[in-house]
Amino acid sequence: MSMKVLIVDDSRVLRMAIRRAVSQIGFETETLEAGDGQEAYELLGEQSVDLVLLDLNMPVLDGEGLLRRLAKEERLAQMNVVLVTTETNRRRLSLLQCLDGVQGYLRKPFEPEQLRDLVAEKLGVVS
């Protein structure tokens, strides 16, 4: 059985780096990508995923807006989300972690191993 991970970031280069790190967890994972929160929201309406790696600062619909939309829908409210962000405001990050589904955060820039280990932990697999 494969795990599905949705990568939501407006930077194509960062999505590629994140996808590479996720592919190294030593377990079969399928990655999906979205360039903003609106695209991710539409994709989540069509597919179920095991984990969302979510940037906060994006155009169209930012990460916080997506989290608030997800919280309003029963099927999506408990989705597992890890914030992967440049956000430095600890208060904002603490508040966002109180939202259903948010499992933690990783600050950019990150080492690929940090992300790989975090994803493996959240998916419950040994890397």
NORFEN-V716626 format. One line per field, one symbol per residue. psi: psi as a letter, one per 30 degrees, with the letter a starting at -180 (. if undefined). A space follows every 10 residues. Layout:
# NORFEN-V716626
psi = ???
This chain:
# NORFEN-V716626
psi = kkkkkkkjkf jeeeeeeeee eefgfgkjkk klkkfleeee eeeffflklf kkjklejlld jleeeeeeee ffkeffegkk kkkjlfkfje eeeeeeffkk fjfalkkkll keeeeeeeee effhlk.
